[in-house]
């Protein structure tokens, strides 16, 4: 099932849920569409620790903790087709990534790469200078407050970020001036096939 196939009411509920949990996933089963979030590191650690004593009930716990739509009572959950809770719980565990080394390492490498982006570099400098601030606090700042704290953070940490201004595409009505482009590339306006042999 695609999201477009869900009713506007359900889509509205899911949209509201993303305010609390920005990373939501869906799974279509014989029992309908389930929306779930990844388990947090703490939740996954707790469930791993008690999995010996819970046995198969750990799937029920993971289902109860992470399924955000529909919210089911124990009676409703008991009426689901066999395997539904297991399928959803397995997807939650996979998406959560803490139990799968390959997924974890892939996400970690992706996150490491994103740390090189200017936006993340600015966040890092502010967090180093003001450790009492949270990501949420910083994301609530307007541009004037943000740039003031960034400049202050640079002074405190002795770091000056080099942020390069991005070139804006030239507006020329969609027409390319080949002579001008050739001058930039080859130092002259006219280019012949001999230039490439």
Secondary structure as GFF3:
##gff-version 3
##sequence-region A 1 197
A	DSSP	three_ten_helix	3	5	.	.	.	ID=ss1
A	DSSP	alpha_helix	8	20	.	.	.	ID=ss2
A	DSSP	beta_strand	24	29	.	.	.	ID=ss3
A	DSSP	beta_strand	32	37	.	.	.	ID=ss4
A	DSSP	alpha_helix	41	54	.	.	.	ID=ss5
A	DSSP	alpha_helix	57	66	.	.	.	ID=ss6
A	DSSP	beta_strand	67	69	.	.	.	ID=ss7
A	DSSP	alpha_helix	74	78	.	.	.	ID=ss8
A	DSSP	alpha_helix	84	96	.	.	.	ID=ss9
A	DSSP	alpha_helix	101	114	.	.	.	ID=ss10
A	DSSP	alpha_helix	118	129	.	.	.	ID=ss11
A	DSSP	alpha_helix	135	139	.	.	.	ID=ss12
A	DSSP	alpha_helix	143	157	.	.	.	ID=ss13
A	DSSP	alpha_helix	178	186	.	.	.	ID=ss14
A	DSSP	three_ten_helix	193	196	.	.	.	ID=ss15
###
